[in-house]
Amino acid sequence: MGPQPFVPNERGRRVPLRKVTFEGSTGETLSGIIDIPEGPVKGWGVFSHGFTLGKDSPSASRMCKALADSGVGMLRFDNLGLGGSAGEWSAGSFSHKVADTVKAAEFMRAEGKQISLLVGHSFGGAAVLAAAREIPELDAVATVGAPFSPKHVAHVFDAALDKILSEGSAEVDLGGKRVEIRKHFVEDLENADLTDCIKQLQKPLMVLHSPTDNTVGIENASTIFQAARHPRNFVSLEGSDHLLTGKGQAARAARIIAAWADQYLDAGQ
């Protein structure tokens, strides 16, 4: 593997990382980073980021570094057309996000790092719930601020919905970023239903959510938790915002996940 670059985590400790690429479900090359534990490896995982956030967003990078600091190596990657990944974001869909999460697990498997843990934030939380049944070696799943229904994300482009459906696409402003939303994306959201995925998960599930999340309401966590079967856990992230941008918020969530998942991890795999 050779010498690895180091980056500081939220507590100032250095976490080694490895930049990687792998083929996504559309055939495009996706860009990723593996945050590698400095000490003994308890297990490996894959992180799925929020709607248009990317692998280098604060929530993704801080959580994965903190998980690595706790002994869990994590692959975080940019979805189609985001960050360092090839392709057009507007050509993707929720189904592509799910399929690419499975592809990420396959990549890790080929690297000799079978994943034990899936972690998803926001829209990525919905994606890991759907992807879990396609990853046979998986031992545990954790969601952070996840919607119960993937189509929850459509509220951010409600004003353009008629145009998208009638004209096939429209540009919308998402937090100062102009992105194109295509009709197939909307239709794919309408067809996405996580109810059976959650009921048939057959993996330990941890649901983390802030009661003051103004983007994805806490009722989503309740619905996910109620649909799931045991073993299931819920943790309230009091004081956190949806994007986990406050000091220590992402690292706190990661430490909670790491402590819970420890009993399920396949150490050294």
QUIPE-V589410 format. One record per residue. PSI is psi in degrees with one decimal (none if undefined). OMEGA is omega in whole degrees, 0 to 359 (* if undefined). Layout:
BEGIN
{{PSI OMEGA} {PSI OMEGA}}
END
This chain:
BEGIN
{{-31.9 178} {175.5 180} {141.4 182} {142.6 174} {156.8 179} {145.1 174} {147.3 180} {144.8 172} {-172.1 184} {-20.3 180} {9.1 176} {-1.3 178} {148.3 182} {130.0 178} {120.1 180} {147.8 178} {159.1 178} {125.4 177} {133.4 183} {164.3 170} {151.6 175} {162.6 182} {128.3 178} {-177.4 184} {-20.6 179} {-2.2 183} {-8.5 178} {154.5 179} {125.4 179} {142.7 183} {133.2 182} {169.3 175} {133.5 172} {115.7 174} {120.2 192} {129.0 177} {140.2 176} {-35.9 181} {-151.1 180} {139.4 180} {118.8 178} {-24.5 181} {179.1 182} {150.9 180} {171.9 176} {137.7 180} {134.0 177} {121.2 185} {170.6 180} {177.8 190} {-70.3 179} {26.5 191} {-44.6 181} {166.2 185} {-21.9 183} {6.7 176} {153.0 181} {-43.0 182} {-44.6 182} {-50.8 185} {-43.4 182} {-40.3 180} {-43.6 183} {-37.1 176} {-40.8 180} {-37.6 176} {-41.8 177} {-37.9 178} {-24.8 179} {5.1 176} {4.2 181} {109.3 178} {136.5 186} {134.9 169} {121.4 171} {142.0 185} {157.0 177} {130.3 173} {170.2 184} {124.8 174} {4.9 179} {150.0 175} {-122.4 182} {4.0 182} {146.3 180} {172.0 176} {179.8 179} {127.6 179} {-38.8 183} {-15.7 178} {-10.7 182} {-175.5 182} {175.9 175} {-41.2 179} {-38.1 177} {-39.4 180} {-41.2 177} {-48.5 181} {-36.4 179} {-28.5 174} {-40.3 176} {-40.3 178} {-38.2 178} {-40.5 177} {-39.1 178} {-39.5 178} {-46.5 180} {-38.3 178} {-43.7 179} {-24.8 178} {0.9 182} {20.9 181} {72.8 179} {132.5 185} {139.9 176} {-21.3 190} {133.7 169} {132.0 176} {129.5 179} {136.5 179} {130.6 176} {-125.1 178} {-32.4 177} {-25.9 175} {-41.0 175} {-38.8 182} {-41.5 182} {-30.1 176} {-36.6 179} {-32.0 184} {-23.6 190} {-41.1 184} {-10.0 179} {4.8 183} {91.9 189} {-30.4 183} {-5.4 184} {141.1 180} {-25.3 185} {154.0 182} {138.1 176} {135.7 176} {146.2 180} {115.3 179} {36.0 185} {144.3 172} {147.3 175} {-37.8 179} {125.2 178} {-30.0 183} {-2.9 173} {-32.6 183} {-18.1 183} {-16.8 181} {-22.0 182} {-14.2 177} {27.5 179} {-41.0 184} {-24.2 182} {3.1 187} {-45.0 180} {-42.0 180} {-41.2 179} {-45.5 183} {-33.3 183} {-34.9 184} {-7.7 177} {-19.9 178} {164.9 176} {150.5 175} {135.1 179} {157.6 179} {118.9 178} {96.0 179} {38.4 180} {-2.6 178} {126.8 178} {121.2 179} {153.1 178} {130.3 174} {126.0 182} {159.2 183} {-39.7 183} {-30.0 178} {-45.4 180} {-45.3 181} {-36.9 178} {-38.8 176} {-41.2 181} {-31.3 183} {-9.1 183} {123.5 179} {117.6 184} {-2.6 187} {-52.4 181} {-36.7 179} {-42.2 182} {-45.0 181} {-34.2 183} {17.9 184} {-45.7 180} {29.3 175} {149.7 174} {137.0 183} {133.1 171} {127.9 179} {117.0 178} {134.7 183} {145.5 177} {133.2 178} {-14.8 179} {22.2 177} {112.4 182} {0.2 179} {-49.5 175} {107.3 187} {154.3 182} {-22.1 179} {-24.1 176} {-42.2 178} {-41.0 180} {-42.7 181} {-42.1 177} {-47.5 183} {-42.3 181} {-32.5 180} {-25.3 184} {156.9 174} {160.4 179} {149.9 3} {130.3 180} {147.8 180} {148.8 174} {135.5 176} {127.9 178} {122.1 180} {68.9 183} {135.3 176} {-6.6 181} {148.6 171} {172.6 185} {-40.1 184} {-0.5 179} {40.7 184} {-17.9 180} {153.8 182} {125.1 175} {-5.7 185} {-47.8 181} {-43.4 180} {-37.2 178} {-47.4 179} {-41.4 181} {-40.7 180} {-36.7 177} {-45.0 180} {-45.4 182} {-43.1 180} {-41.0 179} {-43.5 186} {-16.1 186} {-38.3 182} {-16.5 184} {-13.4 188} {142.9 174} {89.2 187} {131.7 173} {-2.1 182} {none *}}
END
